[in-house]
Amino acid sequence: MSTSRPKPDPKSPSPPARKPYPVWLVTAAAFVLPGAGQVLNGDPIRGITMQFFIMFLAFITYMVTSPDISIFGRFAGGVFVYLFSVLDANTIAKKRARAWERMSGGEPRA
């Protein structure tokens, strides 16, 4: 007995895309756990990249600054990438939500 799947017909339409997560959920996940917003948006490699650069730039700015600088200043590179990753996840989630509304025939919200 064969358990192989049947090959898809190239002329058949592709399966419908998965409805995107709500924008607020993606933004909250990105805020709580860096890179999670990108994962929820369907781009896990981008999320891992964001995590890497947060750690890398935090380490670099920590090593370059002097001990008398505030803790925020010592990790400023990582904080910058962290904030960028939250904004990036939010922007991509909004674009995906608008695209889903256009595909499903709904009116886009302003």
A tleap script that builds the chain and sets N, CA, C and O, in Angstrom:
source leaprc.protein.ff14SB
mol = sequence {
  NMET SER THR SER ARG PRO LYS PRO ASP PRO
  LYS SER PRO SER PRO PRO ALA ARG LYS PRO
  TYR PRO VAL TRP LEU VAL THR ALA ALA ALA
  PHE VAL LEU PRO GLY ALA GLY GLN VAL LEU
  ASN GLY ASP PRO ILE ARG GLY ILE THR MET
  GLN PHE PHE ILE MET PHE LEU ALA PHE ILE
  THR TYR MET VAL THR SER PRO ASP ILE SER
  ILE PHE GLY ARG PHE ALA GLY GLY VAL PHE
  VAL TYR LEU PHE SER VAL LEU ASP ALA ASN
  THR ILE ALA LYS LYS ARG ALA ARG ALA TRP
  GLU ARG MET SER GLY GLY GLU PRO ARG CALA
}
set mol.1.N position { 0.838 -1.167 0.000 }
set mol.1.CA position { 0.000 0.000 0.000 }
set mol.1.C position { 0.889 1.238 0.000 }
set mol.1.O position { 1.781 1.369 0.837 }
set mol.2.N position { 0.646 2.125 -0.923 }
set mol.2.CA position { 1.445 3.329 -1.072 }
set mol.2.C position { 0.822 4.478 -0.285 }
set mol.2.O position { -0.392 4.679 -0.324 }
set mol.3.N position { 1.659 5.231 0.431 }
set mol.3.CA position { 1.159 6.372 1.210 }
set mol.3.C position { 1.591 7.687 0.588 }
set mol.3.O position { 1.527 8.732 1.235 }
set mol.4.N position { 2.033 7.644 -0.669 }
set mol.4.CA position { 2.479 8.879 -1.290 }
set mol.4.C position { 1.275 9.743 -1.666 }
set mol.4.O position { 0.187 9.245 -1.954 }
set mol.5.N position { 1.505 11.024 -1.652 }
set mol.5.CA position { 0.439 11.964 -1.991 }
set mol.5.C position { 0.300 12.066 -3.504 }
set mol.5.O position { 1.274 11.890 -4.235 }
set mol.6.N position { -0.897 12.348 -3.965 }
set mol.6.CA position { -1.028 12.564 -5.407 }
set mol.6.C position { -0.379 13.880 -5.799 }
set mol.6.O position { -0.374 14.837 -5.025 }
set mol.7.N position { 0.159 13.920 -6.987 }
set mol.7.CA position { 0.820 15.139 -7.449 }
set mol.7.C position { -0.238 16.175 -7.806 }
set mol.7.O position { -1.257 15.845 -8.413 }
set mol.8.N position { 0.005 17.434 -7.427 }
set mol.8.CA position { -0.991 18.466 -7.738 }
set mol.8.C position { -1.036 18.761 -9.235 }
set mol.8.O position { -0.020 18.722 -9.929 }
set mol.9.N position { -2.226 19.053 -9.702 }
set mol.9.CA position { -2.418 19.406 -11.099 }
set mol.9.C position { -1.946 20.841 -11.302 }
set mol.9.O position { -2.447 21.738 -10.623 }
set mol.10.N position { -0.997 21.098 -12.215 }
set mol.10.CA position { -0.491 22.461 -12.379 }
set mol.10.C position { -1.548 23.434 -12.890 }
set mol.10.O position { -1.388 24.646 -12.741 }
set mol.11.N position { -2.629 22.926 -13.491 }
set mol.11.CA position { -3.674 23.804 -14.008 }
set mol.11.C position { -4.719 24.153 -12.949 }
set mol.11.O position { -5.521 25.064 -13.152 }
set mol.12.N position { -4.718 23.449 -11.837 }
set mol.12.CA position { -5.710 23.732 -10.798 }
set mol.12.C position { -5.308 25.000 -10.038 }
set mol.12.O position { -4.122 25.307 -9.915 }
set mol.13.N position { -6.304 25.731 -9.531 }
set mol.13.CA position { -5.974 26.954 -8.782 }
set mol.13.C position { -5.271 26.610 -7.477 }
set mol.13.O position { -5.471 25.541 -6.901 }
set mol.14.N position { -4.446 27.543 -7.030 }
set mol.14.CA position { -3.717 27.321 -5.778 }
set mol.14.C position { -4.693 27.413 -4.605 }
set mol.14.O position { -5.728 28.071 -4.710 }
set mol.15.N position { -4.370 26.759 -3.496 }
set mol.15.CA position { -5.267 26.827 -2.335 }
set mol.15.C position { -5.344 28.257 -1.813 }
set mol.15.O position { -4.393 29.024 -1.966 }
set mol.16.N position { -6.460 28.618 -1.202 }
set mol.16.CA position { -6.586 29.991 -0.708 }
set mol.16.C position { -5.546 30.288 0.360 }
set mol.16.O position { -5.164 29.417 1.142 }
set mol.17.N position { -5.099 31.534 0.374 }
set mol.17.CA position { -4.107 31.960 1.356 }
set mol.17.C position { -4.722 31.997 2.746 }
set mol.17.O position { -5.928 32.196 2.891 }
set mol.18.N position { -3.899 31.805 3.760 }
set mol.18.CA position { -4.362 31.843 5.146 }
set mol.18.C position { -4.653 33.284 5.542 }
set mol.18.O position { -3.892 34.192 5.208 }
set mol.19.N position { -5.746 33.488 6.248 }
set mol.19.CA position { -6.099 34.827 6.716 }
set mol.19.C position { -5.004 35.319 7.651 }
set mol.19.O position { -4.569 34.579 8.533 }
set mol.20.N position { -4.546 36.571 7.472 }
set mol.20.CA position { -3.463 37.070 8.331 }
set mol.20.C position { -3.942 37.307 9.758 }
set mol.20.O position { -5.128 37.523 10.010 }
set mol.21.N position { -3.002 37.260 10.671 }
set mol.21.CA position { -3.306 37.552 12.066 }
set mol.21.C position { -3.672 39.025 12.205 }
set mol.21.O position { -3.238 39.846 11.397 }
set mol.22.N position { -4.465 39.374 13.219 }
set mol.22.CA position { -4.795 40.800 13.418 }
set mol.22.C position { -3.536 41.620 13.664 }
set mol.22.O position { -2.560 41.142 14.242 }
set mol.23.N position { -3.587 42.864 13.210 }
set mol.23.CA position { -2.422 43.753 13.309 }
set mol.23.C position { -2.027 43.956 14.765 }
set mol.23.O position { -0.839 43.971 15.085 }
set mol.24.N position { -3.001 44.110 15.646 }
set mol.24.CA position { -2.683 44.345 17.063 }
set mol.24.C position { -1.954 43.151 17.671 }
set mol.24.O position { -1.067 43.323 18.508 }
set mol.25.N position { -2.328 41.934 17.251 }
set mol.25.CA position { -1.687 40.734 17.789 }
set mol.25.C position { -0.233 40.627 17.315 }
set mol.25.O position { 0.659 40.292 18.094 }
set mol.26.N position { -0.011 40.913 16.051 }
set mol.26.CA position { 1.352 40.860 15.497 }
set mol.26.C position { 2.238 41.896 16.181 }
set mol.26.O position { 3.383 41.614 16.535 }
set mol.27.N position { 1.687 43.110 16.365 }
set mol.27.CA position { 2.466 44.177 17.001 }
set mol.27.C position { 2.768 43.838 18.457 }
set mol.27.O position { 3.883 44.063 18.926 }
set mol.28.N position { 1.786 43.301 19.172 }
set mol.28.CA position { 1.999 42.919 20.572 }
set mol.28.C position { 3.040 41.804 20.681 }
set mol.28.O position { 3.895 41.834 21.566 }
set mol.29.N position { 2.966 40.826 19.784 }
set mol.29.CA position { 3.946 39.732 19.804 }
set mol.29.C position { 5.348 40.255 19.514 }
set mol.29.O position { 6.317 39.821 20.138 }
set mol.30.N position { 5.459 41.189 18.565 }
set mol.30.CA position { 6.768 41.772 18.244 }
set mol.30.C position { 7.300 42.595 19.403 }
set mol.30.O position { 8.510 42.643 19.625 }
set mol.31.N position { 6.415 43.239 20.140 }
set mol.31.CA position { 6.835 44.053 21.278 }
set mol.31.C position { 7.327 43.174 22.433 }
set mol.31.O position { 8.317 43.499 23.088 }
set mol.32.N position { 6.626 42.055 22.678 }
set mol.32.CA position { 6.966 41.167 23.794 }
set mol.32.C position { 8.191 40.313 23.482 }
set mol.32.O position { 9.082 40.166 24.319 }
set mol.33.N position { 8.232 39.757 22.286 }
set mol.33.CA position { 9.328 38.865 21.897 }
set mol.33.C position { 9.871 39.290 20.538 }
set mol.33.O position { 9.206 39.077 19.524 }
set mol.34.N position { 11.050 39.880 20.491 }
set mol.34.CA position { 11.590 40.353 19.208 }
set mol.34.C position { 11.646 39.236 18.171 }
set mol.34.O position { 12.136 38.140 18.444 }
set mol.35.N position { 11.139 39.529 16.986 }
set mol.35.CA position { 11.123 38.558 15.897 }
set mol.35.C position { 9.831 37.780 15.800 }
set mol.35.O position { 9.555 37.181 14.760 }
set mol.36.N position { 9.027 37.770 16.855 }
set mol.36.CA position { 7.776 37.005 16.837 }
set mol.36.C position { 6.773 37.602 15.866 }
set mol.36.O position { 5.997 36.869 15.252 }
set mol.37.N position { 6.776 38.902 15.718 }
set mol.37.CA position { 5.871 39.535 14.765 }
set mol.37.C position { 6.173 39.115 13.338 }
set mol.37.O position { 5.259 38.878 12.548 }
set mol.38.N position { 7.449 39.023 13.008 }
set mol.38.CA position { 7.834 38.580 11.676 }
set mol.38.C position { 7.427 37.118 11.458 }
set mol.38.O position { 7.010 36.744 10.362 }
set mol.39.N position { 7.548 36.311 12.487 }
set mol.39.CA position { 7.140 34.905 12.374 }
set mol.39.C position { 5.646 34.811 12.129 }
set mol.39.O position { 5.211 34.041 11.273 }
set mol.40.N position { 4.842 35.587 12.870 }
set mol.40.CA position { 3.399 35.578 12.662 }
set mol.40.C position { 3.027 36.112 11.283 }
set mol.40.O position { 1.997 35.729 10.728 }
set mol.41.N position { 3.845 36.984 10.733 }
set mol.41.CA position { 3.603 37.495 9.384 }
set mol.41.C position { 4.016 36.501 8.307 }
set mol.41.O position { 3.819 36.759 7.119 }
set mol.42.N position { 4.581 35.379 8.704 }
set mol.42.CA position { 4.951 34.350 7.737 }
set mol.42.C position { 6.369 34.461 7.219 }
set mol.42.O position { 6.682 33.905 6.167 }
set mol.43.N position { 7.233 35.166 7.929 }
set mol.43.CA position { 8.620 35.332 7.489 }
set mol.43.C position { 9.567 35.026 8.650 }
set mol.43.O position { 10.151 35.947 9.221 }
set mol.44.N position { 9.732 33.741 9.010 }
set mol.44.CA position { 10.562 33.404 10.172 }
set mol.44.C position { 12.041 33.736 9.994 }
set mol.44.O position { 12.724 34.036 10.973 }
set mol.45.N position { 12.544 33.689 8.773 }
set mol.45.CA position { 13.956 34.028 8.545 }
set mol.45.C position { 14.202 35.494 8.896 }
set mol.45.O position { 15.234 35.839 9.471 }
set mol.46.N position { 13.252 36.346 8.546 }
set mol.46.CA position { 13.380 37.770 8.880 }
set mol.46.C position { 13.371 37.959 10.400 }
set mol.46.O position { 14.105 38.797 10.924 }
set mol.47.N position { 12.543 37.183 11.108 }
set mol.47.CA position { 12.501 37.263 12.564 }
set mol.47.C position { 13.810 36.841 13.204 }
set mol.47.O position { 14.286 37.484 14.139 }
set mol.48.N position { 14.390 35.768 12.706 }
set mol.48.CA position { 15.678 35.300 13.234 }
set mol.48.C position { 16.768 36.329 12.935 }
set mol.48.O position { 17.648 36.569 13.762 }
set mol.49.N position { 16.704 36.931 11.754 }
set mol.49.CA position { 17.676 37.966 11.390 }
set mol.49.C position { 17.566 39.157 12.331 }
set mol.49.O position { 18.578 39.703 12.771 }
set mol.50.N position { 16.338 39.559 12.637 }
set mol.50.CA position { 16.142 40.678 13.567 }
set mol.50.C position { 16.742 40.339 14.937 }
set mol.50.O position { 17.429 41.168 15.534 }
set mol.51.N position { 16.486 39.132 15.433 }
set mol.51.CA position { 17.034 38.731 16.728 }
set mol.51.C position { 18.553 38.756 16.709 }
set mol.51.O position { 19.184 39.215 17.661 }
set mol.52.N position { 19.137 38.264 15.626 }
set mol.52.CA position { 20.594 38.255 15.519 }
set mol.52.C position { 21.154 39.672 15.591 }
set mol.52.O position { 22.093 39.933 16.343 }
set mol.53.N position { 20.579 40.587 14.809 }
set mol.53.CA position { 21.110 41.947 14.781 }
set mol.53.C position { 20.833 42.707 16.074 }
set mol.53.O position { 21.607 43.593 16.437 }
set mol.54.N position { 19.758 42.385 16.772 }
set mol.54.CA position { 19.532 42.992 18.086 }
set mol.54.C position { 20.674 42.608 19.021 }
set mol.54.O position { 21.263 43.467 19.678 }
set mol.55.N position { 20.979 41.329 19.077 }
set mol.55.CA position { 22.047 40.854 19.962 }
set mol.55.C position { 23.418 41.384 19.512 }
set mol.55.O position { 24.221 41.827 20.334 }
set mol.56.N position { 23.670 41.332 18.210 }
set mol.56.CA position { 24.965 41.757 17.683 }
set mol.56.C position { 25.227 43.240 17.951 }
set mol.56.O position { 26.286 43.603 18.463 }
set mol.57.N position { 24.265 44.089 17.606 }
set mol.57.CA position { 24.482 45.525 17.799 }
set mol.57.C position { 24.456 45.918 19.270 }
set mol.57.O position { 25.142 46.862 19.662 }
set mol.58.N position { 23.680 45.218 20.091 }
set mol.58.CA position { 23.723 45.487 21.532 }
set mol.58.C position { 25.113 45.152 22.077 }
set mol.58.O position { 25.661 45.900 22.886 }
set mol.59.N position { 25.671 44.048 21.639 }
set mol.59.CA position { 27.014 43.666 22.078 }
set mol.59.C position { 28.058 44.686 21.622 }
set mol.59.O position { 28.924 45.091 22.396 }
set mol.60.N position { 27.963 45.095 20.355 }
set mol.60.CA position { 28.928 46.056 19.823 }
set mol.60.C position { 28.863 47.376 20.595 }
set mol.60.O position { 29.896 47.898 21.012 }
set mol.61.N position { 27.650 47.921 20.788 }
set mol.61.CA position { 27.563 49.197 21.499 }
set mol.61.C position { 27.960 49.044 22.959 }
set mol.61.O position { 28.486 49.986 23.552 }
set mol.62.N position { 27.719 47.879 23.550 }
set mol.62.CA position { 28.147 47.645 24.935 }
set mol.62.C position { 29.669 47.665 25.040 }
set mol.62.O position { 30.229 48.228 25.980 }
set mol.63.N position { 30.323 47.051 24.071 }
set mol.63.CA position { 31.781 46.979 24.110 }
set mol.63.C position { 32.447 48.311 23.763 }
set mol.63.O position { 33.543 48.594 24.247 }
set mol.64.N position { 31.807 49.123 22.943 }
set mol.64.CA position { 32.408 50.365 22.482 }
set mol.64.C position { 32.230 51.496 23.488 }
set mol.64.O position { 33.106 52.351 23.610 }
set mol.65.N position { 31.111 51.516 24.211 }
set mol.65.CA position { 30.844 52.622 25.134 }
set mol.65.C position { 31.604 52.447 26.439 }
set mol.65.O position { 32.052 51.355 26.785 }
set mol.66.N position { 31.732 53.558 27.148 }
set mol.66.CA position { 32.444 53.518 28.433 }
set mol.66.C position { 31.474 53.134 29.555 }
set mol.66.O position { 30.260 53.266 29.400 }
set mol.67.N position { 32.008 52.662 30.677 }
set mol.67.CA position { 31.146 52.216 31.784 }
set mol.67.C position { 30.294 53.320 32.412 }
set mol.67.O position { 29.307 53.015 33.082 }
set mol.68.N position { 30.643 54.583 32.216 }
set mol.68.CA position { 29.861 55.652 32.840 }
set mol.68.C position { 28.612 56.038 32.025 }
set mol.68.O position { 27.851 56.908 32.449 }
set mol.69.N position { 28.395 55.409 30.876 }
set mol.69.CA position { 27.202 55.644 30.057 }
set mol.69.C position { 26.035 54.857 30.656 }
set mol.69.O position { 26.234 53.792 31.240 }
set mol.70.N position { 24.814 55.386 30.509 }
set mol.70.CA position { 23.631 54.704 31.054 }
set mol.70.C position { 23.443 53.341 30.380 }
set mol.70.O position { 24.001 53.082 29.314 }
set mol.71.N position { 22.661 52.485 31.010 }
set mol.71.CA position { 22.425 51.139 30.478 }
set mol.71.C position { 21.711 51.208 29.136 }
set mol.71.O position { 21.967 50.389 28.253 }
set mol.72.N position { 20.814 52.185 28.977 }
set mol.72.CA position { 20.142 52.373 27.692 }
set mol.72.C position { 21.153 52.741 26.612 }
set mol.72.O position { 21.084 52.232 25.494 }
set mol.73.N position { 22.073 53.608 26.938 }
set mol.73.CA position { 23.100 54.012 25.991 }
set mol.73.C position { 24.054 52.886 25.650 }
set mol.73.O position { 24.554 52.812 24.527 }
set mol.74.N position { 24.311 52.015 26.601 }
set mol.74.CA position { 25.242 50.913 26.352 }
set mol.74.C position { 24.659 49.876 25.408 }
set mol.74.O position { 25.395 49.186 24.703 }
set mol.75.N position { 23.330 49.767 25.394 }
set mol.75.CA position { 22.668 48.800 24.510 }
set mol.75.C position { 21.894 49.493 23.397 }
set mol.75.O position { 20.966 48.904 22.843 }
set mol.76.N position { 22.249 50.724 23.055 }
set mol.76.CA position { 21.477 51.528 22.106 }
set mol.76.C position { 21.344 50.872 20.732 }
set mol.76.O position { 20.297 50.996 20.097 }
set mol.77.N position { 22.358 50.195 20.270 }
set mol.77.CA position { 22.277 49.537 18.964 }
set mol.77.C position { 21.204 48.470 18.938 }
set mol.77.O position { 20.433 48.380 17.982 }
set mol.78.N position { 21.150 47.662 19.982 }
set mol.78.CA position { 20.124 46.624 20.058 }
set mol.78.C position { 18.733 47.201 20.228 }
set mol.78.O position { 17.770 46.691 19.656 }
set mol.79.N position { 18.625 48.263 21.012 }
set mol.79.CA position { 17.318 48.910 21.219 }
set mol.79.C position { 16.817 49.489 19.900 }
set mol.79.O position { 15.628 49.398 19.595 }
set mol.80.N position { 17.711 50.081 19.122 }
set mol.80.CA position { 17.326 50.629 17.830 }
set mol.80.C position { 16.759 49.547 16.917 }
set mol.80.O position { 15.703 49.743 16.314 }
set mol.81.N position { 17.437 48.417 16.806 }
set mol.81.CA position { 16.960 47.336 15.943 }
set mol.81.C position { 15.673 46.738 16.511 }
set mol.81.O position { 14.791 46.343 15.749 }
set mol.82.N position { 15.553 46.667 17.829 }
set mol.82.CA position { 14.328 46.173 18.458 }
set mol.82.C position { 13.135 47.045 18.070 }
set mol.82.O position { 12.093 46.528 17.668 }
set mol.83.N position { 13.284 48.354 18.188 }
set mol.83.CA position { 12.199 49.260 17.805 }
set mol.83.C position { 11.897 49.160 16.313 }
set mol.83.O position { 10.736 49.195 15.904 }
set mol.84.N position { 12.937 49.038 15.513 }
set mol.84.CA position { 12.740 48.868 14.077 }
set mol.84.C position { 11.966 47.581 13.784 }
set mol.84.O position { 11.108 47.567 12.902 }
set mol.85.N position { 12.259 46.504 14.513 }
set mol.85.CA position { 11.578 45.231 14.251 }
set mol.85.C position { 10.098 45.305 14.618 }
set mol.85.O position { 9.267 44.696 13.944 }
set mol.86.N position { 9.756 46.045 15.679 }
set mol.86.CA position { 8.347 46.211 16.050 }
set mol.86.C position { 7.614 47.000 14.965 }
set mol.86.O position { 6.519 46.621 14.549 }
set mol.87.N position { 8.222 48.100 14.508 }
set mol.87.CA position { 7.606 48.903 13.454 }
set mol.87.C position { 7.499 48.122 12.141 }
set mol.87.O position { 6.510 48.247 11.420 }
set mol.88.N position { 8.507 47.328 11.840 }
set mol.88.CA position { 8.505 46.512 10.633 }
set mol.88.C position { 7.375 45.480 10.679 }
set mol.88.O position { 6.650 45.313 9.699 }
set mol.89.N position { 7.225 44.798 11.796 }
set mol.89.CA position { 6.168 43.800 11.928 }
set mol.89.C position { 4.793 44.454 11.792 }
set mol.89.O position { 3.900 43.895 11.156 }
set mol.90.N position { 4.622 45.630 12.384 }
set mol.90.CA position { 3.350 46.343 12.301 }
set mol.90.C position { 3.051 46.746 10.857 }
set mol.90.O position { 1.925 46.570 10.392 }
set mol.91.N position { 4.028 47.277 10.151 }
set mol.91.CA position { 3.831 47.718 8.771 }
set mol.91.C position { 3.480 46.547 7.861 }
set mol.91.O position { 2.566 46.647 7.043 }
set mol.92.N position { 4.195 45.451 7.999 }
set mol.92.CA position { 3.929 44.280 7.163 }
set mol.92.C position { 2.545 43.708 7.480 }
set mol.92.O position { 1.826 43.292 6.571 }
set mol.93.N position { 2.169 43.682 8.760 }
set mol.93.CA position { 0.853 43.173 9.140 }
set mol.93.C position { -0.261 44.033 8.543 }
set mol.93.O position { -1.278 43.504 8.095 }
set mol.94.N position { -0.078 45.346 8.535 }
set mol.94.CA position { -1.075 46.235 7.920 }
set mol.94.C position { -1.185 45.983 6.422 }
set mol.94.O position { -2.288 45.952 5.876 }
set mol.95.N position { -0.050 45.803 5.756 }
set mol.95.CA position { -0.077 45.524 4.319 }
set mol.95.C position { -0.764 44.196 4.025 }
set mol.95.O position { -1.537 44.090 3.073 }
set mol.96.N position { -0.482 43.189 4.836 }
set mol.96.CA position { -1.109 41.884 4.631 }
set mol.96.C position { -2.612 41.950 4.881 }
set mol.96.O position { -3.388 41.306 4.175 }
set mol.97.N position { -3.030 42.732 5.893 }
set mol.97.CA position { -4.457 42.865 6.186 }
set mol.97.C position { -5.178 43.565 5.035 }
set mol.97.O position { -6.274 43.156 4.651 }
set mol.98.N position { -4.564 44.628 4.478 }
set mol.98.CA position { -5.169 45.326 3.338 }
set mol.98.C position { -5.249 44.413 2.119 }
set mol.98.O position { -6.255 44.414 1.410 }
set mol.99.N position { -4.209 43.642 1.873 }
set mol.99.CA position { -4.211 42.723 0.736 }
set mol.99.C position { -5.288 41.657 0.913 }
set mol.99.O position { -5.951 41.284 -0.054 }
set mol.100.N position { -5.468 41.166 2.135 }
set mol.100.CA position { -6.490 40.160 2.401 }
set mol.100.C position { -7.886 40.734 2.164 }
set mol.100.O position { -8.757 40.062 1.612 }
set mol.101.N position { -8.089 41.978 2.586 }
set mol.101.CA position { -9.389 42.615 2.375 }
set mol.101.C position { -9.677 42.794 0.894 }
set mol.101.O position { -10.814 42.610 0.460 }
set mol.102.N position { -8.661 43.150 0.110 }
set mol.102.CA position { -8.862 43.282 -1.334 }
set mol.102.C position { -9.163 41.932 -1.966 }
set mol.102.O position { -10.030 41.835 -2.834 }
set mol.103.N position { -8.447 40.876 -1.534 }
set mol.103.CA position { -8.659 39.543 -2.105 }
set mol.103.C position { -10.027 38.996 -1.743 }
set mol.103.O position { -10.680 38.352 -2.564 }
set mol.104.N position { -10.461 39.249 -0.527 }
set mol.104.CA position { -11.730 38.672 -0.079 }
set mol.104.C position { -12.931 39.523 -0.497 }
set mol.104.O position { -14.074 39.140 -0.245 }
set mol.105.N position { -12.687 40.658 -1.124 }
set mol.105.CA position { -13.779 41.475 -1.626 }
set mol.105.C position { -14.311 42.489 -0.630 }
set mol.105.O position { -15.282 43.188 -0.921 }
set mol.106.N position { -13.697 42.581 0.530 }
set mol.106.CA position { -14.147 43.547 1.526 }
set mol.106.C position { -13.589 44.927 1.221 }
set mol.106.O position { -12.604 45.072 0.497 }
set mol.107.N position { -14.226 45.920 1.777 }
set mol.107.CA position { -13.738 47.284 1.616 }
set mol.107.C position { -12.583 47.525 2.587 }
set mol.107.O position { -12.689 47.187 3.766 }
set mol.108.N position { -11.498 48.096 2.112 }
set mol.108.CA position { -10.377 48.379 3.031 }
set mol.108.C position { -10.751 49.455 4.026 }
set mol.108.O position { -11.456 50.409 3.698 }
set mol.109.N position { -10.267 49.289 5.250 }
set mol.109.CA position { -10.505 50.288 6.285 }
set mol.109.C position { -9.426 51.345 6.223 }
set mol.109.O position { -8.279 51.041 5.896 }
set mol.110.N position { -9.772 52.574 6.530 }
set mol.110.CA position { -8.807 53.675 6.468 }
set mol.110.C position { -7.848 53.646 7.614 }
set mol.110.O position { -6.972 54.506 7.708 }
savepdb mol mol.pdb
quit
